[in-house]
């Protein structure tokens, strides 16, 4: 071993080996009792001394004592109110948002789901997250259905990983407000037809009681012609509700995705719906209806209560209402 003087008057040990000179002072820092390494790993500090707080820059985050690229994304679901009226007719807007770590919005397909069957549905559960997020519409169940009311959770998942929820929203389904379309017929004690519309078939509110009622019914279909005795209520109104394409009877329940039964492209496995009057009829129908009561006795209709929502295909406006027959 040779010794040489450093510039500051201190000595430095150098070992000569086959590979050249090696600095004996190199090696990991080892802290003694009562001390620990600081965040740099180059200095010992007392155990009770807090290390300096790690401050990470924009686009990074702290992970295990180091700054790493922040590649996390954040998602959320929003709605106007956590209490949702279970009237089956409402279209409740649900806003889905996704934000990248750099603040830009996620642009990726996603899907919406509901935690329990019978709580309602998203008619279009697949959405496209984008610059303005994605606005979907949830249609609640009817408070007249067993198991409808109570807590409900909406979930958002990316289409690339549909089994993993990236955001949830908790809400509560409450009894429908009085005065809704279905309630207007439930409160009647005789035949009644009720409209609350804003479309080309009818715009406004109409309640018909004094009328002729032409009924043609079987267990999977109801055809009804109403001829009001009050001239200002229209010359006639026609209704058809059908489950023929479903192969089932008109049993109580909600029937989504209804189409006009004859020539309206209802297709297989779709319920049938068609409501028209003096102003004409929809070329194509997109709607739904709920059978609250439908009872046949000896192949004749004894009573029925059905609420509905009909849209002429491609039109944002709707015709809502109900009909009641029998006591």
Order of alpha helices (4+ residues) and beta strands (2+ residues): beta-beta-beta-beta-beta-beta-beta-beta-beta-beta-beta-beta-beta-beta-beta-beta-alpha-beta-beta-beta-beta-beta-beta-beta-beta-beta-beta
